Amino acid sequence: MDIINGERAIMNTNHKIKFLLENVSDLDFNIDDAEISYLIHGKTNDSYLLDFKKFKLVLRLNNKNSLNLGINRQNESLILQSLDKKNIVPNLVYMDNKYEFIIYEYIEGIELDLNKTDSEGRKKLLNLIESYQDIKIDLPKFNYFNHVSLYWKKIKEINLISDLRKNKMEAFLANLNNFQQSNWPALLTHHDLETNILVTDGGYKIIDWEYAGNGFHDFDRYSLGLIEGNEIIDDLIMVMNELWEEINYQN
């Protein structure tokens, strides 16, 4: 029964992806030539390996719950196009105009383990962040207050919230609003680096830029522990992660 179910799952996957690509006219490959396999169930999206023997691609199916997760796919598209000439992301092959999926080159690598990253590796990570923050992208200043408030609103709609938690969140949001209104430098920020850096033969590569924007200039450095944080950023990272997990679990 397990073998039969596995074969059915493969057939369903192949059918789904081939159906998705059958009306895409500007691809320079034939999806029928690919062996399709499930690559990874990420925290936000599902990814599939397209193995054409001579080359491999990744097809990422975007989460249909993107808006509730605070994702702006148009912004992601602009960011990926701006980064495409940098040697820090996989080459972008295709992004559909409905933002249902993207296709990019498959890169052999392993996920970065920060606990095993030495001082030289940490210097390389700092240089990596500097390299993409040199890019100027025409996006507004990332609004952390609105982002967290969206999460909080969704959570209040689906869960009973204790008075203690409400009071703590209201106090945090008041502090976050003050921070948002302050004059901090806004530079390209990934916002989810910890699980999205691959160690490859060609150096570090970063994937999944869907939460990126012109954010607080040191957010990514704080999130990786490359510099000492401050209280509001430490709290912000913790709250964003906790609320995101709660929303994603409910959906």
N, C-alpha and C positions, 0 to 999 in steps of 0.2 A: 504493500500500500504506500509506503514511504517513497519507493522508487517511482511508482505511478504518479504520486502527487508532485514529486520533484520534476518529472518530465512534463507534467501539465504546467507547472510554474514556469519552466523554461519556454514552453510553447507560448504561454500567455505573454511573457516578457518580450519574446521576439515579435509577436504579433503587435503588441502595444507600440513598440519602438518603430517598427516598420510602418505602421499606420501613421505614426506621428510625423515620419519623414517622407512619406510617399508623395506629398504635394509640394515638397521643398525642391525648387528647380535649380538653385544656385550652389549645390554641393558638388564637389569634384570627386565623389566616390559613390559607389553603388552599395546601399545598405545590405543588399542580398549577398554581397561578398563577405560580409562580416560574421564572425562568430560572436554572439552577444552573451555576456554573462554579467551577473549581479556583482558590482564592485564593492560598494559600501553603502550602508544605511547611515547617513550622517545625521547630525543633530537636527539639521533643518531640511535637507534634501536627500534624495536617493540618486546614486550614481551607477552607471553601467559601463562596462568595458566593451568597446567595439574593436575586435581583433581582426585586422585585415591581412594578417601574416607579415606583410612587409612594413606595416606601421600600425600603431594602436592609437585610438582616440577614447576620450571619456565623454559620455553624454550624461549631463546632470539634469534630472527632472526637478524643476523648482517646486517648492512647497506651495500648495494651493492656498495655504493660510497666511500668505506673505504679509498682507495688510495688517492682520492682527499681531504679527510679530514685529511690526515696525519697519518692514523692508520696502524700499523704493527701488523697483527693478530698473526703472529708467536711469536713476542715478548710478546703479551698479553697471549698467551698460556703458554709460559715459566714462566711468572710472576704468573699466576694463579696456576700453578703446584707448584711453590715455596712457595706460600702463603697457599696452601691447608691444611697444618698442623697447621696453625695459627688459632686461634679462632676469627678472625676478618673479615672473608669472609664467605659467604654461601658455604657449601660443594659442590665441583664441581662433577657433575655426569658424564658428557660427553661433549667432544668437538670434532667435526668432523674434519677430516684431510684436508677438503677443506675450513675450517673456515667459513662455512655458518651459523652455529648456535652453541650455547652451551646450556647445560641443567645443572641447579643447584638447590639445595634445596630451597624450598619456606620458607621464614622466616616472621613471623608476626612482623610488626614494622611500625613505622611512620618516615617520612623524618625529619631529624634534622632541627630545626628552630634555626639558630644562634642567632637571636634576643631574644630568650627565654632561651638561654643557660647561666647559672650562672657561677661563678668563678670556682666552683667545676667541672662543666661540661667541662669547658675550659681546666682545668688541665687534665681531662680524655682524651680530644682530643689531647693534647700534648703527653701524654703517648701512645696514639693510633698511632700517627705518628712515634714516636720513636720505637715502637714495629715492624713496618714493615721496618723501615730503618735499623734495625739490620740485615736484610737479605741481603746477598751479592749475586747478580745475574750477570751472565756473559753476560752483555750487554754493548755496547759502551756508552760513555758520550752522553746524549741527546743533539741534535744539535738544539737549539732554532732558530738560524739564518736560517738554512735550512727549518725548520718547517714553520716559518713565511713567508719566501720567496716563498715556495710552495703555500701557501694561496694567497699571493699577485699576483703571476703569474696567478693563476686561475681567480682571480677577474679581472685582466687587460684583460683577454681573453673574459670575458662576459659582462663587463661594460665599459662605457666611464668614464675616470678618469680625473678630473680637474688637472691643473698644480699645484695648491696649495696642493692638496692631494698627488700628486706624490712627490713634494719637501719634504713634511712632512714625508712621508714614507721612502724616501731615506735617510733622516737625521736619522730617527729612526733605520733603518737597519744598518747604519754605526755604531751607538752606540751599537746596538745589536751584531754586528760582533766583536767589541772590547771586549764586555762582554763575548761572546762565547770563545774567545781566552784566556781569563784570567783564572787563576788557582783556580777555585772554586771547593769545594768538591761536587762530584756527588754521590747521594744516591737515593734509590728507591723513586720515586715521582709519585703520582697519577695524578696530573695536572687538576683534575676535581672534587675535593672533595665536593664542596659546595652543590651539589644536589644529591650526591651519598652516603650519610651516613644515615643509618637506626638506629633508636633508638629501641632496642628490649629488652625483658626481660633478655637476656643474654649479654647485653651491646651493644656497638656500632658495627655495621657491615658495611663493605664497599663493594659496588658493582661497576661494570663497570670500569674495569682497562684498557680499550683499548688505552687510551692516555698516559698510564704510561711508565716510563723508568727511567734510572739512571740520574735524573735531578738535578737542583740546589737544594741543601740540604734544603733550607728554603722556597722553593716555596709554598708548601702546607700550611705551617704556615702563610705565608703572605696572601694567598688566603682566609683563614678563619678569618683573622684579629686577629690571636693569638699573633702575634708580630708586631712591627712597620716595615713597608716596607721601601724600598729605591726606588729612582726614577726610575731606570731601570726596576726593578721587577714590580712596580706598572704599568708602561707603557706597559711592556710585557704582563701582565695579561689582561689589557684593550684591547690591540691590538689583541691578540690571540682570545679573546672572540668576538670582533667586526667582525674580518675577518671570523671567523668560522660561525657566524650567517649569514653573507652575502653569503658565499659559500653554506651553507646548505639550505638557502632559495631559491637560484637559482636552486638547484638540487632537 
